[in-house]
């Protein structure tokens, strides 16, 4: 329950900070998003590659295990 309340407060602050009548941080927020997008994209891409490699290894191990089980029967 505390996490939900804190989350709602942070979302409300973000909206207030971005509005022209509030803190008017809209331009800075956009500049930050433009700057962090390539870094975030590279990070997500790297994680995707690692997940893909792990998935291929798991499929290979499962296939080997199925073949071993089938040969025992």
C-alpha positions as CSV (number, residue, x, y, z in Angstrom):
1,X,0.0,0.0,0.0
2,X,2.9,2.4,0.8
3,X,4.5,1.7,-2.6
4,X,1.3,2.6,-4.4
5,X,1.0,5.9,-2.5
6,X,4.6,6.8,-3.1
7,X,4.2,5.9,-6.7
8,X,1.2,8.1,-7.1
9,X,3.0,11.0,-5.4
10,X,6.0,10.7,-7.7
11,X,3.7,10.5,-10.8
12,X,1.9,13.6,-9.6
13,X,5.2,15.4,-9.0
14,X,6.4,14.5,-12.5
15,X,3.2,15.8,-14.1
16,X,3.5,19.0,-12.0
17,X,7.2,19.5,-12.9
18,X,6.5,19.1,-16.6
19,X,3.5,21.5,-16.8
20,X,4.1,25.0,-17.9
21,X,2.3,26.4,-14.9
22,X,4.3,24.2,-12.5
23,X,8.1,24.0,-12.4
24,X,8.2,24.2,-16.2
25,X,10.8,21.5,-16.6
26,X,9.3,20.3,-19.8
27,X,12.3,21.3,-22.0
28,X,14.8,19.7,-19.6
29,X,12.7,16.5,-19.5
30,X,12.6,16.3,-23.3
31,X,16.4,16.9,-23.4
32,X,17.0,14.2,-20.9
33,X,14.8,11.7,-22.8
34,X,16.6,12.6,-26.0
35,X,20.0,12.0,-24.3
36,X,19.1,8.8,-22.5
37,X,17.3,7.1,-25.4
38,X,20.4,5.8,-27.3
39,X,21.9,4.5,-24.0
40,X,18.7,2.8,-23.0
41,X,18.3,1.3,-26.5
42,X,21.8,-0.1,-26.3
43,X,21.2,-1.5,-22.8
44,X,17.9,-3.2,-23.9
45,X,19.6,-4.5,-27.0
46,X,22.4,-6.0,-25.0
47,X,20.0,-7.7,-22.5
48,X,18.0,-9.0,-25.5
49,X,21.1,-10.6,-26.9
50,X,22.0,-12.2,-23.6
51,X,18.4,-13.6,-23.2
52,X,18.5,-14.9,-26.8
53,X,21.8,-16.7,-26.2
54,X,20.5,-18.2,-22.9
55,X,17.3,-19.4,-24.7
56,X,19.4,-21.1,-27.5
57,X,21.5,-22.8,-24.8
58,X,18.4,-24.0,-23.0
59,X,16.8,-25.3,-26.2
60,X,20.0,-27.2,-27.0
61,X,20.2,-28.7,-23.5
62,X,16.5,-29.7,-23.7
63,X,17.0,-31.4,-27.1
64,X,20.0,-33.3,-25.8
65,X,18.0,-34.4,-22.7
66,X,15.1,-35.5,-24.8
67,X,17.4,-37.5,-27.1
68,X,19.0,-39.1,-24.0
69,X,15.6,-40.0,-22.6
70,X,14.4,-41.4,-26.0
71,X,17.5,-43.6,-26.3
72,X,17.1,-45.1,-22.9
73,X,13.6,-46.2,-23.8
